[in-house]
Amino acid sequence: MSNPQAAAIIAWCAEADPELKAVASIEQSTLIVHGSDDTMFPSINAYRMFKAMKNATLVIYPDSGHGALFQYPETFVAHVTTFLNQKI
């Protein structure tokens, strides 16, 4: 079974792309969700992705780590619902 998200993360981390050209090429509406205290992927990375993309929404949850969506499940569901309803 293939995991496209894992492959994309590994490829993104393995290749130098200081100008974020690969991320900037994404035209699909994208919701970026991140924890403010994620030690695996610093939150500045999420912000840089957001700034590079044409049609992105960024949500950073306070006092949360890599599993921010599990730390704020109700808020996460509300954000996803709002995001998806705006894109219909």
Biotite code that builds the C-alpha atoms (Angstrom):
import biotite.structure as struc

atoms = struc.array([
    struc.Atom([0.000, 0.000, 0.000], chain_id="A", res_id=1, res_name="MET", atom_name="CA", element="C"),
    struc.Atom([1.430, 3.347, -1.009], chain_id="A", res_id=2, res_name="SER", atom_name="CA", element="C"),
    struc.Atom([1.379, 6.401, 1.220], chain_id="A", res_id=3, res_name="ASN", atom_name="CA", element="C"),
    struc.Atom([1.520, 9.534, -0.985], chain_id="A", res_id=4, res_name="PRO", atom_name="CA", element="C"),
    struc.Atom([1.689, 11.896, 2.013], chain_id="A", res_id=5, res_name="GLN", atom_name="CA", element="C"),
    struc.Atom([4.696, 10.102, 3.514], chain_id="A", res_id=6, res_name="ALA", atom_name="CA", element="C"),
    struc.Atom([6.406, 10.012, 0.114], chain_id="A", res_id=7, res_name="ALA", atom_name="CA", element="C"),
    struc.Atom([5.802, 13.741, -0.359], chain_id="A", res_id=8, res_name="ALA", atom_name="CA", element="C"),
    struc.Atom([7.175, 14.592, 3.091], chain_id="A", res_id=9, res_name="ILE", atom_name="CA", element="C"),
    struc.Atom([10.278, 12.451, 2.572], chain_id="A", res_id=10, res_name="ILE", atom_name="CA", element="C"),
    struc.Atom([10.887, 13.932, -0.881], chain_id="A", res_id=11, res_name="ALA", atom_name="CA", element="C"),
    struc.Atom([10.337, 17.482, 0.404], chain_id="A", res_id=12, res_name="TRP", atom_name="CA", element="C"),
    struc.Atom([12.780, 16.969, 3.278], chain_id="A", res_id=13, res_name="CYS", atom_name="CA", element="C"),
    struc.Atom([15.378, 15.195, 1.105], chain_id="A", res_id=14, res_name="ALA", atom_name="CA", element="C"),
    struc.Atom([15.625, 17.765, -1.664], chain_id="A", res_id=15, res_name="GLU", atom_name="CA", element="C"),
    struc.Atom([16.904, 21.280, -1.188], chain_id="A", res_id=16, res_name="ALA", atom_name="CA", element="C"),
    struc.Atom([14.220, 23.722, -2.277], chain_id="A", res_id=17, res_name="ASP", atom_name="CA", element="C"),
    struc.Atom([15.014, 26.987, -0.481], chain_id="A", res_id=18, res_name="PRO", atom_name="CA", element="C"),
    struc.Atom([12.580, 28.930, -2.667], chain_id="A", res_id=19, res_name="GLU", atom_name="CA", element="C"),
    struc.Atom([9.797, 26.371, -2.053], chain_id="A", res_id=20, res_name="LEU", atom_name="CA", element="C"),
    struc.Atom([9.104, 26.024, -5.780], chain_id="A", res_id=21, res_name="LYS", atom_name="CA", element="C"),
    struc.Atom([7.450, 22.621, -5.316], chain_id="A", res_id=22, res_name="ALA", atom_name="CA", element="C"),
    struc.Atom([5.114, 23.985, -2.641], chain_id="A", res_id=23, res_name="VAL", atom_name="CA", element="C"),
    struc.Atom([4.447, 27.160, -4.614], chain_id="A", res_id=24, res_name="ALA", atom_name="CA", element="C"),
    struc.Atom([3.316, 25.048, -7.584], chain_id="A", res_id=25, res_name="SER", atom_name="CA", element="C"),
    struc.Atom([0.351, 23.653, -5.608], chain_id="A", res_id=26, res_name="ILE", atom_name="CA", element="C"),
    struc.Atom([-2.807, 25.359, -6.831], chain_id="A", res_id=27, res_name="GLU", atom_name="CA", element="C"),
    struc.Atom([-5.341, 23.287, -4.867], chain_id="A", res_id=28, res_name="GLN", atom_name="CA", element="C"),
    struc.Atom([-6.918, 24.967, -1.845], chain_id="A", res_id=29, res_name="SER", atom_name="CA", element="C"),
    struc.Atom([-4.921, 23.718, 1.118], chain_id="A", res_id=30, res_name="THR", atom_name="CA", element="C"),
    struc.Atom([-5.494, 23.738, 4.862], chain_id="A", res_id=31, res_name="LEU", atom_name="CA", element="C"),
    struc.Atom([-2.213, 23.739, 6.781], chain_id="A", res_id=32, res_name="ILE", atom_name="CA", element="C"),
    struc.Atom([-2.636, 22.717, 10.432], chain_id="A", res_id=33, res_name="VAL", atom_name="CA", element="C"),
    struc.Atom([0.274, 22.898, 12.837], chain_id="A", res_id=34, res_name="HIS", atom_name="CA", element="C"),
    struc.Atom([1.153, 22.948, 16.522], chain_id="A", res_id=35, res_name="GLY", atom_name="CA", element="C"),
    struc.Atom([2.994, 25.943, 17.934], chain_id="A", res_id=36, res_name="SER", atom_name="CA", element="C"),
    struc.Atom([5.499, 23.713, 19.763], chain_id="A", res_id=37, res_name="ASP", atom_name="CA", element="C"),
    struc.Atom([6.030, 20.915, 17.228], chain_id="A", res_id=38, res_name="ASP", atom_name="CA", element="C"),
    struc.Atom([9.560, 19.566, 17.771], chain_id="A", res_id=39, res_name="THR", atom_name="CA", element="C"),
    struc.Atom([9.489, 17.319, 14.668], chain_id="A", res_id=40, res_name="MET", atom_name="CA", element="C"),
    struc.Atom([8.663, 20.097, 12.219], chain_id="A", res_id=41, res_name="PHE", atom_name="CA", element="C"),
    struc.Atom([9.185, 23.665, 13.469], chain_id="A", res_id=42, res_name="PRO", atom_name="CA", element="C"),
    struc.Atom([6.153, 25.903, 12.981], chain_id="A", res_id=43, res_name="SER", atom_name="CA", element="C"),
    struc.Atom([8.182, 28.289, 10.814], chain_id="A", res_id=44, res_name="ILE", atom_name="CA", element="C"),
    struc.Atom([8.014, 25.582, 8.132], chain_id="A", res_id=45, res_name="ASN", atom_name="CA", element="C"),
    struc.Atom([4.215, 25.708, 8.128], chain_id="A", res_id=46, res_name="ALA", atom_name="CA", element="C"),
    struc.Atom([4.332, 29.492, 7.895], chain_id="A", res_id=47, res_name="TYR", atom_name="CA", element="C"),
    struc.Atom([6.811, 29.362, 4.994], chain_id="A", res_id=48, res_name="ARG", atom_name="CA", element="C"),
    struc.Atom([4.540, 26.881, 3.172], chain_id="A", res_id=49, res_name="MET", atom_name="CA", element="C"),
    struc.Atom([1.549, 29.145, 3.751], chain_id="A", res_id=50, res_name="PHE", atom_name="CA", element="C"),
    struc.Atom([3.411, 32.186, 2.405], chain_id="A", res_id=51, res_name="LYS", atom_name="CA", element="C"),
    struc.Atom([4.629, 30.298, -0.670], chain_id="A", res_id=52, res_name="ALA", atom_name="CA", element="C"),
    struc.Atom([1.253, 28.868, -1.672], chain_id="A", res_id=53, res_name="MET", atom_name="CA", element="C"),
    struc.Atom([-1.349, 30.725, -3.713], chain_id="A", res_id=54, res_name="LYS", atom_name="CA", element="C"),
    struc.Atom([-4.431, 29.372, -1.988], chain_id="A", res_id=55, res_name="ASN", atom_name="CA", element="C"),
    struc.Atom([-3.584, 28.201, 1.536], chain_id="A", res_id=56, res_name="ALA", atom_name="CA", element="C"),
    struc.Atom([-5.135, 28.658, 4.956], chain_id="A", res_id=57, res_name="THR", atom_name="CA", element="C"),
    struc.Atom([-2.886, 28.309, 8.012], chain_id="A", res_id=58, res_name="LEU", atom_name="CA", element="C"),
    struc.Atom([-4.043, 27.333, 11.496], chain_id="A", res_id=59, res_name="VAL", atom_name="CA", element="C"),
    struc.Atom([-1.480, 27.103, 14.305], chain_id="A", res_id=60, res_name="ILE", atom_name="CA", element="C"),
    struc.Atom([-2.792, 25.663, 17.552], chain_id="A", res_id=61, res_name="TYR", atom_name="CA", element="C"),
    struc.Atom([-1.305, 27.157, 20.745], chain_id="A", res_id=62, res_name="PRO", atom_name="CA", element="C"),
    struc.Atom([0.688, 25.115, 23.251], chain_id="A", res_id=63, res_name="ASP", atom_name="CA", element="C"),
    struc.Atom([0.536, 22.020, 21.083], chain_id="A", res_id=64, res_name="SER", atom_name="CA", element="C"),
    struc.Atom([2.991, 19.678, 19.442], chain_id="A", res_id=65, res_name="GLY", atom_name="CA", element="C"),
    struc.Atom([3.063, 17.401, 16.428], chain_id="A", res_id=66, res_name="HIS", atom_name="CA", element="C"),
    struc.Atom([-0.373, 15.979, 17.247], chain_id="A", res_id=67, res_name="GLY", atom_name="CA", element="C"),
    struc.Atom([-2.125, 19.343, 17.498], chain_id="A", res_id=68, res_name="ALA", atom_name="CA", element="C"),
    struc.Atom([-5.301, 18.029, 15.891], chain_id="A", res_id=69, res_name="LEU", atom_name="CA", element="C"),
    struc.Atom([-5.574, 15.441, 18.686], chain_id="A", res_id=70, res_name="PHE", atom_name="CA", element="C"),
    struc.Atom([-4.958, 18.067, 21.349], chain_id="A", res_id=71, res_name="GLN", atom_name="CA", element="C"),
    struc.Atom([-7.738, 20.293, 19.946], chain_id="A", res_id=72, res_name="TYR", atom_name="CA", element="C"),
    struc.Atom([-10.132, 17.806, 18.314], chain_id="A", res_id=73, res_name="PRO", atom_name="CA", element="C"),
    struc.Atom([-13.315, 19.892, 18.449], chain_id="A", res_id=74, res_name="GLU", atom_name="CA", element="C"),
    struc.Atom([-11.545, 23.035, 17.240], chain_id="A", res_id=75, res_name="THR", atom_name="CA", element="C"),
    struc.Atom([-9.825, 21.059, 14.489], chain_id="A", res_id=76, res_name="PHE", atom_name="CA", element="C"),
    struc.Atom([-13.148, 19.649, 13.258], chain_id="A", res_id=77, res_name="VAL", atom_name="CA", element="C"),
    struc.Atom([-14.642, 23.153, 13.269], chain_id="A", res_id=78, res_name="ALA", atom_name="CA", element="C"),
    struc.Atom([-11.694, 24.515, 11.264], chain_id="A", res_id=79, res_name="HIS", atom_name="CA", element="C"),
    struc.Atom([-11.849, 21.669, 8.730], chain_id="A", res_id=80, res_name="VAL", atom_name="CA", element="C"),
    struc.Atom([-15.626, 22.052, 8.370], chain_id="A", res_id=81, res_name="THR", atom_name="CA", element="C"),
    struc.Atom([-15.292, 25.794, 7.821], chain_id="A", res_id=82, res_name="THR", atom_name="CA", element="C"),
    struc.Atom([-12.469, 25.273, 5.308], chain_id="A", res_id=83, res_name="PHE", atom_name="CA", element="C"),
    struc.Atom([-14.389, 22.656, 3.340], chain_id="A", res_id=84, res_name="LEU", atom_name="CA", element="C"),
    struc.Atom([-17.624, 24.665, 3.346], chain_id="A", res_id=85, res_name="ASN", atom_name="CA", element="C"),
    struc.Atom([-15.819, 27.696, 1.920], chain_id="A", res_id=86, res_name="GLN", atom_name="CA", element="C"),
    struc.Atom([-14.471, 25.603, -0.954], chain_id="A", res_id=87, res_name="LYS", atom_name="CA", element="C"),
    struc.Atom([-17.808, 24.195, -2.119], chain_id="A", res_id=88, res_name="ILE", atom_name="CA", element="C"),
])
